[in-house]
Amino acid sequence: MAAAETVTLRRPDDWHVHLRDGPMLRAVLPFTAERFARAIVMPNLSPPIAAAAAARAYRERILASLPQSAAFAPLMTCYLTDETKADDLEQGFREGVFTAAKLYPANATTNSAAGVTDVRRMGRVFERMEKIGMRLLIHGEVTDPDVDVFDREAAFVDQILRRLIRDFPALKIVLEHVTTKEAVDFVMASRANLAATITAHHLVINRSAIFVGGLRPHFYCLPVAKRESHRLALRRAATSGDSRFFLGTDSAPHFARDKERDCGCAGIFSAPAALEIYAQVFAEEGALARLEGFAAEHGPRFYGLPLNEGHVTLSRVGTTPPEIVATSDGPVRVFLGGQTLEWSIASPGRQEP
């Protein structure tokens, strides 16, 4: 029998993850910490992480919840609101509490009701971020009820993002979890200060997957998966080697009861299988040699952070993620849980001597 194919990468980072809090945090964090050295932690708790003191306390809860042997650094973000003060944001950034700030258009997604109601009112904040080199992370969807849910990302790019990069040319922006060809094309045609993260699940499913064999609530996320042509555009971008695209799982756990009820929550929990899924996609596209750049190099360079020293090895040996992750408050269903994936982690988080 031929030896299993392997690929060894510099230890990757996750530039967009939801870790939640309490029992959920303690249950889901080990999966991210096993696969990634650092992660940009989303601030959309309830109440949101909108001040440095809250971010410090949340970071301490994350660190206290880590497995004893884990080598993992949470990078905290500030939840922008209409009341965010530029001075407060700068102080949190200079003190090393905030790595970036997150723009949620109000009511765009989970726990975003306190988000920004009008981006045009945030000029002073964006000017300060531009001056101090703080990254702006954007959930790029309009919330106008007259815009079709499948068109909200493209509308945001055309109506809001285009103006933002014109008005703040030195502001470093990450358009997070892109889902459309329009967003991919816009990033590719724009200046170097604009980048984008791509999730594992948007590389695997299109919008039809939500309805195969009945309504599939665990495939529902925001931004929602789009047509097959958009999925293929994302795969081309992720595997292209273009340094403006990098890994961000947007792993977003919810209790199964909250996903499966009437008006269920948006979010896909991919952390227990994310790196393995990315490896499978890159292998399918004949681009394994570019996986390290996407997973471990493009993101740190955009954020101005050092590359990780450790390595991780993946093998083309089948693995089956768990179907559920148990918490003291109820189960959480795993994306592609119970299905056989082609790749598995052979040496997670191995540190160089």
Phi, psi and omega in degrees: 000135179294147179296146179295140176289139179228159173219130179250128184241150162305142186301127187277172175235155175250113186268019174189106179214149174253119180256349181059211185206171176061218182302326178295313178305312183296330182279322188266334185304318182303329181291320176290315182295332179291326188261333189232145179280325180220161175208139170282116186265125181289145187260013187273058169279182176232105003285162184289158178276089187245006180217155184298321181299318179294322179293320177300314182296320179294318178300320178295323178293323177295311181299323180290340182267356182290146168303150189302324185267002187287140173247095189212137180239116174280132178254120192268150180234152179261129177281113181283138175230174176298339184261001181300132179259134182301321180296317180295319180296315179297318180299315178297325179289314183290334177279357179080015178277310181262129171272328184204174175237144185249126176259111169255118167300134185307127176071024179279332186199195183302130176053043179247011182299331180272008183288188186284128182273335181209109183302330182295341180275358186260015186305315182295322178294314181294322177300318180292317178299319177300317182293319186266355178081026180273134183282140175256122180255131189236128162278104192269073174220139170282158181245011178299120182296344179278351179265127179305140183302331180279351181252002190289329176290312180300322178294320179297315180301315185285320188269330189240308185296320179303318180289322180299313183287337174287316185281335183229070189296337180263359180285125178275121188238137170247116171276109192275152177039059179297146184228359187232155173297324180300317179293316178301312181297322181295317179297315182297330183269357187260179180292168183291344182280000177248127178227178182210145170261154180229130182277162173291318186291327178287345173278345187252320185247150167248184188293337179295332182300334182293341188240006182290118179072015184123177182289127185249087187296337182279359171257006181268124178215171174230128358297144182291150176299148186250194180297165180301324180299327178286320178300318180294324177296322177295318179296320178296318181294312183299321186265006186284338188088357178295123187289353178278355178245131179210175191284129171208108190291330192051033175300123191222088185286143170224150173298144182305322181297330181278338175280327191263000181273173171301132184060055183292161184285150175270135177150140179240126182266100185249356189307321182291353183220003192299308184296323178295323178292316177302316180300319180297317179297313181296324177295316179299328181269005180065034188230029181302329180293343181260358182295321182298319178298312181296319188270334193225353185237315185297317182296306179304320181292323177293324180275354182071033181247156180291154173288152179288153181268329182285174179226161175225141179247132175247143181238147176280068177232127187304143175220152180236108178297153177296148178288323180224155168245125183275141171229167179291347179255003179131167184282156174236127181276141185262137176299126183061019177299137181085353178260149180277124174259152185285333187245150178219161178276123180269326181215079183294132170062027181292129181266144176291146177291000000 
